[in-house]
Amino acid sequence: MSYNKIIIEKKLREFLEEDCSFADVSSVCIPQNTKVSARISTKSNGYISGLEELKILFDILGVSTNFIKRDGEEVKEGDIIAELKGNARDILLGERVGLNLITHMSNITSTTKRFVKIIKNSGKNVKIACTRKTTPGIRIFEKKAVELGGADTHRYSLDEILLKDTHLKYYDGDVELLLKNINKKASFTKKIEIEVEKVSDVLIAAKNGADIIMLDNFSPDKVEDAINLLKKNSLRDQVIIEISGGISEDNIIDFLIAEPDIISLGLLTQRPTEFMDFSLRFD
């Protein structure tokens, strides 16, 4: 997906303003017009992410960049990621914002890659996706990091329909009525996803206009029961089955047995399991 560079630049300017609202009082010890070269290197193994953002950031500051690695590429401890040339104060002004961002994005990309690899090694045709559980203000970066890791970005905003347990609670658990009402109001351009709480609700959802059915916090056995129920009624191919909730690296294989279409993981953006570290040093 192509990401809006105008939005990215706007956010990066806000990050710089947050970090230096008035002046970098530490850098006054360096003469104002000092020109230097610097390198950003990795201190750990994993997958790099956020390099496009790093370029935009240093472009804002008038610092030239030469990238040795590309977004999504595997890196090893000690690898040079990028070379910088420009005013020493300007490089220092962008240092922490840049390193913080590529660290966070690389953690997400590396974690996503790990889960994608598990699926690939299993031989199952199942996609990994993230969720809307993102950090306010930086969703665009977290979603992009997931995509660079080879997974699906799922929903970007409330502009995509997902009827959750809270919506269903308002309808006293009546899946059919909830779907009938949303179908009256939803644009023809929108797919309708609904989260169900019982195995039997899967059949009702499939018969009443659901495009995607989420099985949230279902055990592996219940996931299998729900999918088998759809198969028995010749409805399996009419809906996308997403499973979510309580899935980790330790148990994800158990959920693959029934072959759902999507496994969505909040931990990709909330609690990445892989950790990257980077440093910037003057030559």
Protein Blocks (a to p, Z undefined) as FASTA:
>chain_A
ZZdfklmmmmmmmmmmmmmmmbccklmmpcfklccddddddfbdcddehklmmmmmmmmn
opacddfbdehiacdehiafbdcdddfklmmmmmmmmmmmmmmmmmmmmmmmmmmmmmmm
nopacdddddfbdcehilmmmmmmmmmnopaekjabfkbccddfklmmmnnopaklmmmm
mmmmpcfkbccddddfbfklmmmmmmnopabdcdehiafklmmmmmmmmmmnopmmmpcc
ddeehiafklmmmmmmnopabdcdfklmmmccbdcddddddZZ
